[in-house]
Amino acid sequence: MRKKVVLACEKCGSRNYSTMSNNGAERLEVKKFCQKCNAHTVHKETK
């Protein structure tokens, strides 16, 4: 079953993106653009 997860910037901590994930064991990690940092940074899944 897929669940909705929120992605937060690793540098500034702002929660910019939400996506669907079907992987419950490990946290999702994606490189996305952060508007606060004005750069591409790693975004990790938050609780």
C-alpha positions in Angstrom: 0.0 0.0 0.0 1.3 3.4 -0.9 1.4 6.2 1.7 1.8 9.9 1.5 5.2 11.2 2.7 6.7 14.7 3.2 10.2 15.6 2.0 12.3 18.0 4.0 15.4 19.8 3.0 18.6 18.5 4.7 20.2 21.9 4.9 17.5 24.3 6.1 14.8 21.8 7.2 11.9 23.3 5.3 9.3 20.9 4.2 8.9 21.6 0.5 7.6 18.5 -1.2 5.1 15.7 -0.7 5.0 12.4 -2.6 3.7 8.9 -2.5 5.9 6.0 -1.3 5.3 2.3 -1.1 8.6 1.5 0.7 8.0 1.2 4.4 11.4 -0.1 5.5 13.8 2.7 4.5 13.4 6.5 4.2 13.2 8.1 0.8 16.0 10.4 -0.2 15.8 12.6 -3.3 17.8 15.5 -4.7 15.3 18.4 -5.3 15.3 22.2 -5.6 14.9 24.1 -2.3 13.5 27.6 -2.8 14.8 28.8 0.6 18.4 27.6 -0.1 18.1 28.5 -3.8 20.0 25.3 -4.7 19.5 21.6 -5.4 19.8 19.8 -2.1 19.1 16.4 -0.7 15.5 16.0 0.7 14.7 13.3 3.1 11.4 11.7 4.1 10.1 13.0 7.5 7.7 11.4 9.9 
